[in-house]
Amino acid sequence: MDRFLYVSMTGAKETLRAQASNNHNLANASTTGFRADMSAMQSRAVAGTGFASRVYATDSTTGWDRTSGAMQATGHDLDIAVQGEGWIAIQGKDGQEAYTRAGDLRVDPSGMLLNGAGHPVLADGGPITVPAHSAVAVAGDGTISIVPVGQGPETMATVGRIKLVNPPADSMVRGEDGLFRTNSGKPAPADASVHVSSGALESSNINVADAMVNMIELSRLFDLQVKAMRTAEENGQSSAQLLKLG
């Protein structure tokens, strides 16, 4: 196979992969607490006989953007946003502990405290349940207090404390479900230094303008690679004609 054609083909394929990653970020620009995926191109030599005269690029995910999104005030009692570094512990669909920055909490009809994606929110002892109440509040340390139905404010009672953790960022990996876990698979310990703000949510850390510009650049790069493949085809046809004349 002509190496020029191979380099052009792989360039188009890897550009589409980079475009998919960028579009995934852009699609989550309004997702609460979302952290952007980061990717980069790396050069690879084309293996084969002859001189190493061709190099192609591969796109690979290099991690996730650790910067925090902007705080957005909502005024809802169960909306919380982590201040600075830290994570909210939840239970994934696999039953294992996982972590998120999305603090859009709610209480389902059975009294289970869930986040916006439907994952149970955890305390140190397991999922948190909230009894029937007329008022609810979340303190800065994650403590949940309620006023029972039919009682006055003076009867405020504590029903649980959200598990807040802060493992090293290098030890956190994002799963296919969008949730974060430790790379060892073991639950992270609760960290009393992590605090939350009540009545606010953390927005996605996606810069929409940058993502749009990157999408346009990748689209133009893909077109360039396709043109290169056409040029390789034309060169091959011209070579075949010359051989026939010979």
Secondary structure, 3 states (H helix, E strand, C coil): CCHHHHHHHHHHHHHHHHHHHHHHHHHCCCCCCCCCEEEEEEEEECCCCCCCCCEEEEEEEEEECCCCCCEEECCCCCEEEEECCCEEEEECCCCCEEEECCCECEECCCCEEECCCCCEEEECCEECECCCEEEEEECCCCEEEEEECCCCHHHCEEEEECCEECCCHHHEEECCCCCEEECCCCCCCECCCCEEEECEEECCCCCHHHHHHHHHHHHHHHHHHHHHHHHHHHHHHHHHHHHHHC
